[in-house]
């Protein structure tokens, strides 16, 4: 694995209800959106492999989203 695209392919095969953030697991449906609830762990993996920074936004409803910034590019 050398690129973010390579990683995305691997993650698509790996994401599941059990890897989703605990508060998201009850709403997780693989066929609808395999990325649902995966942002925190995915941001950590991207950071470990490709560097950059992990960022978080908090929404008015209390939810959060984690994403990466690498070389000035935002990866959501």
C-alpha positions, -999 to +999 in steps of 0.1 A: +000+000+000+015+032-012-013+057-018-045+069-001-064+052-029-048+019-019-057+024+017-093+033+008-097+000-010-084-019+020-107+000+044-137-006+022-131-043+028-124-038+065-150-014+078-180-030+096-204-024+124-178-035+150-152-010+137-176+019+138-175+044+166-195+028+195-223+054+195-228+049+157-229+011+158-267+008+164-274+028+132-247+012+110-258-004+078-229-017+056-248-016+024-260+020+029-227+037+039-197+016+049-179+048+060-205+057+086-190+060+121-155+052+108-140+087+108-120+086+141-103+053+134-097+061+098-082+095+106-058+078+130-048+052+104-042+079+077-022+099+102+000+069+112+007+060+075+008+093+058+014+120+085-002+154+085-026+163+112-059+150+126-086+176+129-120+175+145-152+196+140-180+196+165-216+201+152-243+220+170-262+187+176-232+174+196-218+151+169-182+153+157-163+145+126-125+137+124-106+143+092-070+147+080-049+175+066-018+165+046+004+190+028-024+216+028-050+192+015-081+184+035-092+148+034-127+143+048 
